[in-house]
């Protein structure tokens, strides 16, 4: 099936993907725009996994002070090359991450960064709650595991729903940038200051 230039242009406008990838996606989806978007996303996610181990020694350290000067954030986001670090797309990603940290107040980047004693404390608290509710012993572990996953989504930056689009997590936001920019991207560290705390 032939794909028209206007279809390719429309898909490129929606996704920002390269022209040849848009054409291939439309051919694979027989011209259906929604299926083509899905196809591109799947291709992008598989390429994200391939890039995950690559060295990230460039990037940006940036800051954000929330209006009212009560909350401030500094973040370091790394990528592979200085070229990508200077692009508007990368800078927009870093800015979105800064805004998210200011609003959502995560404790850490991901679950591996949580102090083990604080995680043990939460697990014990969830276990006590489940037992007080009269849950059978064989169900308690499942209840605790479910509550721990919810806890990760509350306190781990990459697992939190992104403040501008709660249908995606911050990790999804980073993965989309990796797919678009073609380089591994890592949120390396952040500090959030709140007046009086």
N, C-alpha and C positions, 0 to 999 in steps of 0.2 A: 504494500500500500504506500502511495506517495504522501509525503508530509509537506504541507505548504509552509512558506517562509513566515506567514503571519501566525501560524500555529506555533512555530519554533520561537518567534518573538514573544508571543503571549506567555509561553511556558518559561522562557528566560526571564521575563518580567516578574513572574510569580516566584521563581526559585533562585534566580541569580546564578544558575548553573551555566557552564560553558555551552556554546552553541551546538557543538557536535554531540555533547551528552544529551542536550534537549532533543535533538533530532533522533538520536538512538532511542531515547525514552518514548517518544511519540510513536516511533515505528514499532517498538515492542508492545505498546498499549493500543495499537490500531487507531491512533488519533485521539483517544480518550484522555482529556487533560488531567482528571483526578488520578487515573491509573498511572499516568506518566509521572506525576508528582510523587506518588508512592514508590514507583520504580526508582526514581532518582534518590529518594530518601534511603531506600534499601542499599543502593550502590554506595551512597555516601557513608552509611553506617558501617559497611564492610570495610571501606577504606579507612575509616576512623580507627577501627581495631588494628589495622596494619600499621598505623602511625604511632600507636600508643607507646611503643618502646623507644622511640627515637629521642635523641638528646635535645634538650631545650635549654640553651644557654643565653638566649637573647630575650627581649620582652620589654615590659614597662613596669615601673613603680609609679603609681598615681595616687592622688588623694581626692577626697570629697568632703566638704563641710556642708551639712544640711542647713537650709535656711533657719535662722534663729540662733545659729552657732551653738547648739546644744549637743550635736552628734557629729563626730568626724571619723573618717575611715581612711586608712592607708592600705593598699593592696599591691602585691607583686604577682603579675601574670607573665609566664614565660612562653616563648615560642622558639622555633628553630633558627630563624634568620632575622637580622636587623631590618631587612626589606619588609617582611610581614609586620614587624613591630611598628613600623611607621605608617601602615595603611589605615585609612579611615575605619574600615571594618573592625580591625583589631582594637583600635582606640574606642570604638563604640561598644565592643564587648567588655573591655575593661571598665568603661563608665557604667554599663549596666550592672556589672558585678559589684562595683562600689555602691551604687544605689540600693541594690538588693541587700548588701551587708548592713547598710545604714538602717534600712527598714525592718529586716527580718531578724537581726541580731543573732546570727549563728554562733555557736561556741567553738567550732572547729571546721576544718575543710571536709574531712570525711571520717567514717567511724574508726579507722585505724589511728586517728589523732586524738580520740577521746581517752582521757586517763582511765586506766583499768579500774581504779578504786571508785570512780564516779559511776562507771558502768555497772560494777558489782552492786553498788548502793541502789541503783535504779532496779536492777534485776531482783534484789531482795525485797524492795518495796512492792514491785508488781506481784511477786510470789505471795507476799503476805496479804495483799488485797484479794488475790484470787482465792486463797484459802479461807479468808474471812467471808467471802461471798458464797462459800460452800461448794466450790468447784471440786469435782472428783480429782484424785491425785493424777490419774492418767491424762487429764485435760489441762492441768495447771501449767505443764511445760509448754504446751501449745499456746496458751493464753499469754504466758510470759514472753515467748518468742514474738508473738504478734504485737505486743505492747512495746517491745524493744525496737521492732522495725518502725513503729510510729514515732518512738523517741528519736531514732536516727533522722527521720524526716523533719523533726522539729529543730534539732540542734546541729546537724551536719550541713554545711553550706551546699555541697553538691547534690544532696538529696532533697533539699527544700524546694517546694513549688516556686517557680520564678515569679516575682511580684508583679511583673507586667503581663504575664500570661501563665496562669496557674495550671494550664493543661500540660505544661512542660516543666521539668526540673532545671536547676542551674546546670547540672551535668548535661542535659539535653541542649541547653543553650551553648555550652562549650563544644559539644559534639557537632552541632550545626556549624559553628565557626571553623572547626577542624576540617569538616567536609568542604566548606566553601573556600577556605584559604589554603588548603592542601598541606598543612603542617600540624605537627603535634602541638597542643596548647595545654598548659598546666597552670592551675591556680596554685601558686607556691606558698604564699602566706598572707595573712592580713592582721591588722590591729584595728579594733573599733573602740573609740573613746566616747563616753557619754558623760556630760557634765554632772558632777556630784557622785559618780560611781567609781 
